[in-house]
Amino acid sequence: MHSHLTAIKLIAGATMALAAGCTASSQSDNTEILQIDMLADIDRPDFDETSLKDVRYALLDTATEALLGEYAQIQGVIGDTVIVHDMTAMGDNSRLLLFDANDGHLIRSIRHIGQGPGEYRWIGGVVTIPERSEIILLADKAHRYTTDDRYIESYSMSSKHGGALPIGSAERGIHETDAFDGDLHIYQYDDRMTPVDTLVINNYEPRWISIAFNQSDKESLINIVDTVYSLVPGEMQPVAVLSRGVKALTPEVENKVYIGRTDYEQAERERQGYIEFLRFINDGPRFTVTYAYGGRNYFDTYSHKSGKLIARRSFSDSDEDAGLLIPHDGRTMHITNYPFISNGRYYSIVSEDETLGSDGEPSEELNRALISWSVEGE
């Protein structure tokens, strides 16, 4: 691994705000940058102009090694193989399970807890390399394995200041963010973890306002203040400019709400009057922003073509029907975790209490279930 970075790109903080003044700006692929006024539809009730298709449901293997705990999330898909991170026992049991997406049988597990070569304390993410049947486990180091669990190599990361765990994909690069000395550094690597670039956003404050993540096997997104960018080698391509107006949750608002307050519950109620970004999903023709507001979680989906809001789903944790509603076989399942996207298809793990056998009944003999679907609409 090279000990130096091959290039450094400096981006002035003011540059990040330029897109906000554009009405028809375009990315390199000629799709327009979305301009979203989040206050325009803030009181609109739930609706959906999209539709689900090809919903598939598969019970997962009940072998002892295949059993999932309460906290399990899909972190990769290679063909018909779904990679599940089971993190129920935190670092003591952080492991990957490879399931067949069609029938749910366990292909194998990957578990390497420890301090030695190829071992990790905690898995932060997974990068899939389908053409080589390889995966990279992103942790305090990056560890490369084949999908049949053969260890290849480990790589050190560039962050020296406790930065966020890296994210990314083999196709568009792996990215590690780190904020220090008032700037945000984004270290970029190829699929063999060779450094290829560093993006630096000057005058970046505060670091925790940005969310960097990927919910798909291709794209990594980051928001700098209220602009969402797609991270690609050597640059950040703007995807959407989001305006929260007077309801923006800023560091100043956080200070006003909490500092000097003794009534924490009242402070929390005041905080709920502001929009807090949670995640973003850029799914081909659609862009989804998820956020918290008024004690509820929102999934707002916009059309890249028209710029319109085309679907909204909102719920609070206490709602009986909390979650994304996925109909299948005469019943509706409630998905409360973020789905993973691969080639336009959404994948998620069904909760234990909604996992039903072929007889339509729950059973202690069952594991969990895998559900996947596609979306039609603008």
Residue pairs with C-beta under 8 A, 6 or more apart in sequence:
1 155
1 156
1 193
1 194
1 195
2 194
2 195
4 195
5 158
5 187
5 195
5 196
5 197
5 198
6 195
6 196
6 197
7 196
7 197
7 198
7 234
8 197
8 198
8 200
9 197
9 198
9 199
9 200
9 234
9 235
10 200
10 202
11 199
11 200
11 201
11 202
11 236
12 202
12 203
13 201
13 202
13 203
13 204
16 201
16 224
16 225
16 227
17 225
17 227
19 25
19 33
19 227
19 238
19 241
20 226
20 227
20 241
20 243
22 33
22 35
22 241
23 35
24 32
25 32
25 33
25 238
26 32
26 33
27 33
27 230
27 237
27 238
27 239
28 237
31 304
32 304
32 307
33 238
33 239
33 240
33 241
34 239
34 240
34 241
34 287
34 302
34 304
34 307
35 240
35 241
35 243
35 307
36 240
36 241
36 242
36 243
36 289
36 302
36 307
37 243
37 245
38 242
38 243
38 244
38 245
38 247
38 275
38 289
38 291
38 300
39 243
39 244
39 245
39 246
39 247
41 300
41 309
41 312
42 247
42 293
44 309
44 312
45 312
46 312
46 313
46 314
47 311
47 312
48 310
48 311
48 312
48 313
49 310
49 311
49 377
49 378
50 286
50 301
50 310
50 311
50 375
50 376
50 377
50 378
51 375
51 376
51 377
52 326
52 327
52 373
52 374
52 375
52 376
53 373
53 374
53 375
53 376
54 373
54 374
55 326
55 327
55 328
55 371
55 372
55 373
56 101
56 371
56 372
56 373
57 328
57 329
57 350
57 369
57 370
57 371
58 100
58 101
58 102
58 103
58 104
58 369
58 370
58 371
59 104
59 355
59 357
59 358
59 366
59 367
59 369
60 66
60 68
60 99
60 104
60 106
60 367
60 368
60 369
60 370
61 99
61 104
61 105
61 106
61 367
62 365
62 366
62 367
63 106
65 97
65 106
65 109
66 97
66 99
66 106
66 109
66 367
67 367
68 84
68 86
68 88
68 97
68 349
68 367
68 368
69 86
69 87
69 88
69 89
69 93
70 88
70 352
71 86
71 87
71 88
72 84
72 85
72 86
72 87
72 88
72 349
72 368
73 84
73 85
73 87
73 337
73 338
73 340
73 349
74 82
74 83
74 84
74 85
74 339
74 340
74 347
74 348
74 349
75 83
75 84
75 85
75 96
75 123
75 125
75 126
75 340
76 82
76 83
76 126
76 127
76 128
76 135
76 217
76 340
76 342
77 83
77 101
77 128
77 217
77 340
77 342
77 343
77 345
77 347
78 128
78 130
78 133
78 135
78 147
79 130
80 100
80 101
80 102
81 98
81 99
81 100
81 101
81 107
81 147
82 98
82 99
82 100
82 101
82 347
82 370
83 96
83 97
83 98
83 126
83 128
83 135
84 96
84 97
84 98
84 99
84 349
85 94
85 95
85 96
85 123
85 126
86 93
86 94
86 95
86 96
86 97
87 93
87 94
87 122
87 123
90 122
91 113
91 121
91 122
92 113
93 111
93 113
94 111
94 113
94 120
94 121
94 122
94 123
95 109
95 110
95 111
95 113
95 123
96 109
96 110
96 111
96 123
96 126
96 135
96 137
97 106
97 108
97 109
97 110
98 106
98 107
98 108
98 109
98 110
98 147
99 105
99 106
99 107
99 370
100 107
101 347
101 370
101 372
104 367
104 369
104 370
108 148
108 149
110 135
110 137
110 145
110 149
112 118
112 119
112 120
112 137
112 143
112 151
113 119
113 120
113 121
114 120
115 121
117 151
117 154
118 143
118 145
118 151
118 154
119 143
120 137
120 139
120 140
120 141
120 143
121 139
121 140
122 139
122 140
123 137
123 138
123 139
124 138
124 139
124 165
124 166
125 138
125 165
125 166
125 167
125 168
125 214
126 135
126 136
126 137
126 138
127 135
127 136
127 138
127 168
127 169
127 170
127 174
127 191
128 134
128 135
128 169
128 170
128 217
129 135
129 136
129 170
129 191
130 170
132 146
133 146
133 147
133 148
134 144
134 145
134 146
134 147
134 152
135 144
135 145
135 146
135 147
136 142
136 143
136 144
136 145
136 174
136 191
136 193
137 143
137 144
137 145
138 165
138 166
138 167
138 174
139 165
140 157
141 154
141 155
141 156
141 157
142 154
142 155
142 157
142 166
142 174
142 189
142 193
143 151
143 153
143 154
143 155
144 151
144 152
144 153
144 154
144 155
144 192
144 193
145 151
145 152
146 152
155 193
157 166
157 176
157 187
158 176
158 178
158 187
158 195
158 198
159 176
159 177
159 178
159 185
159 187
160 178
161 178
161 179
161 180
162 178
163 176
163 177
163 178
163 179
163 185
164 176
164 177
164 178
164 212
165 176
166 174
166 175
166 176
166 187
166 189
167 174
167 175
167 176
167 212
167 213
167 214
167 220
168 174
168 175
168 189
168 214
168 220
168 231
169 214
169 216
169 217
169 218
169 219
169 220
170 191
171 217
171 218
172 218
172 219
172 220
172 230
172 231
172 232
172 233
173 188
173 189
173 190
173 196
173 220
173 231
173 232
173 233
174 188
174 189
174 190
174 191
174 193
175 186
175 187
175 188
175 189
175 212
175 220
175 222
175 231
176 186
176 187
176 189
177 184
177 185
177 186
177 187
177 210
177 212
177 222
178 184
178 185
178 187
179 185
179 204
179 206
179 207
182 202
182 203
182 204
182 205
183 200
183 201
183 202
183 203
183 204
184 200
184 201
184 204
184 207
184 210
184 224
185 198
185 199
185 200
186 198
186 199
186 200
186 201
186 212
186 222
186 231
186 236
187 195
187 197
187 198
188 195
188 196
188 197
188 198
188 199
188 231
188 233
188 234
189 195
189 196
190 196
190 233
196 233
196 234
197 233
197 234
199 234
199 235
199 236
201 224
204 224
205 251
206 251
209 223
209 225
209 250
209 251
210 222
210 223
210 224
211 221
211 222
211 223
211 277
211 278
211 279
211 280
212 220
212 221
212 222
212 231
213 220
213 221
213 279
214 220
214 221
215 279
215 281
215 338
215 339
215 340
215 341
216 281
216 282
216 283
216 340
216 341
216 342
217 340
217 341
217 342
217 343
219 230
219 231
219 282
220 230
220 231
221 228
221 229
221 230
221 231
221 239
221 280
221 282
222 228
222 229
222 231
222 236
223 229
223 242
223 277
223 280
224 236
226 241
226 242
226 243
226 244
226 248
227 238
227 240
227 241
227 242
228 238
228 239
228 240
228 241
228 242
228 280
228 282
228 287
228 289
229 236
229 237
229 238
229 239
230 236
230 237
230 238
230 239
230 282
239 280
239 282
239 287
240 280
240 287
240 289
240 302
242 277
242 289
244 274
244 275
247 273
247 274
247 275
247 293
248 274
248 275
249 271
249 274
249 275
249 276
249 277
253 271
253 274
254 271
257 267
257 270
257 271
258 267
258 271
261 267
272 292
272 293
272 294
272 295
273 293
273 294
274 293
275 291
275 292
275 293
276 291
276 292
276 293
277 289
277 290
277 291
278 290
278 291
278 292
278 297
279 289
279 290
279 338
280 287
280 288
280 289
280 290
281 287
281 288
281 290
281 338
281 341
282 288
283 341
283 344
283 375
284 304
284 344
285 303
285 304
285 305
285 377
285 378
286 301
286 302
286 303
286 304
286 310
286 375
286 377
286 378
287 301
287 302
287 304
288 299
288 300
288 301
288 302
289 298
289 300
289 302
290 297
290 298
290 299
290 300
290 338
291 297
291 298
291 300
292 298
295 316
296 314
296 315
296 316
297 314
297 315
297 316
297 317
298 312
298 313
298 314
299 311
299 312
299 313
299 314
299 324
300 309
300 311
300 312
301 309
301 310
301 311
301 312
302 308
302 309
302 310
303 310
303 377
303 378
304 378
305 378
306 378
308 378
310 377
310 378
311 377
313 324
313 325
315 321
315 322
315 323
316 322
321 332
321 334
322 334
322 336
323 334
323 335
323 336
324 334
324 335
324 336
324 339
325 332
325 333
325 334
325 335
326 332
326 333
326 334
326 335
326 348
326 371
326 373
327 333
328 371
331 356
333 350
333 351
333 354
333 371
334 351
334 354
335 348
335 350
335 371
336 351
337 348
337 349
339 346
339 347
339 348
340 346
340 347
340 348
341 347
344 374
344 375
345 372
345 373
345 374
346 372
346 373
346 374
346 375
347 370
347 371
347 372
348 370
348 371
348 372
349 368
349 369
349 370
349 371
350 368
350 369
350 370
350 371
351 368
352 368
353 362
354 369
355 362
355 366
355 367
355 368
355 369
356 362
356 366
356 369
357 363
357 365
357 366
